[in-house]
Amino acid sequence: MTGTAIAREAGRSNPRGLESPGFSRGEEVKCSGLTSASAAARAIGGDYLKTFVTVPGVIVGIVFIVAIALLNYRGVSESVKTNIVFTIIELTGLLVIIVIGVYAVATGAGEPARLTEIRADQEGGLFLALLGSTALAFFAFVGFEDSVNMAEETRDPSRNFPRAIFLGVAITSMIYILVAVTSSLLVDYRVLEKSSGPLLEVVKAGGISFPPQLFAVIAMFAVANSALINMMMASRLVYGLANERVVPRALGRVDPRRRTPVVGIIFTTALAIALISTGDIAGLGDTTAFLLLCVFTVVNVAVLVLRKDTVDHAHYRAPTILPVLGAVLAFVLASPLTGRPAEVYIRAGVLLGIGLLLWVVNWLVTRRQAPAE
């Protein structure tokens, strides 16, 4: 539903989706979903799986993303039910880390000095180091943007949805802070940096008899949950764009038996496999953050522009300073000032270039068919 909602906006500004700002935003959201899911797939084959068996991470990631595609093909109902189960398991894992942190503080374990130690090893000093880490940390909040497309299906959305967003971000931020504090107390940052399963390192160092193998399983479920949701979103977005005649209609073909967008699923899975084969967790996560920061820059500007339109119903109106700050900060965090590697911009450019190529192909086909219509 997220994909079709964005696609409707792409097609609404232009019947053929040509020269549509909605199309570029939709492409960026789709690409961010693919890079996020690919990062999760690479994480599956990292230190969490190595707790049980050692298998090349790329192979594990590809097998995993194909399994996600099969579940996606089976239907939304099955995928959503799986998501609910995985979310409960994921929350359990985070609570385990927080309990370990409370125990560490109570017993005097860990190194509190690490919490006030700031290292600026990269060129540019402390400010650019903080800027770069903030840009990468933005990846942790991926997903909130998807919920906006469900607002119209809630009761009294103008009242309830802003509260839900603010409350959700606040709770999530608090959980992340507690997990970050626990991790820094118990494990040296150099160990966390090199590990593809950093929270597993925290469990091992926590002093509580919690089986690392069990936590590894919980972590893999959590990672799988992220990949499932993003691949669902990306395939439905491709379907929605095709259905709105923004990209070739063949990409919107639906399986007659399962009623799922089979071509969109195959297309997005192929792109994810290519990303898994060519990128690592950090690079794919950074690409996700970059693409969404570009989206949020435009969205915040759009808030300022669209508030000029009058509507005949009550709605939430953000204080002007918030979208202004949001646009400026998102733009700065997306810029090269953060020290983001060039490969992130290249990867994002290639993904967006594929979308642009599909747009051009659709434009040529549409232009050829126009006289007959």
Disulfide bonds with the S-S distance in Angstrom:
none
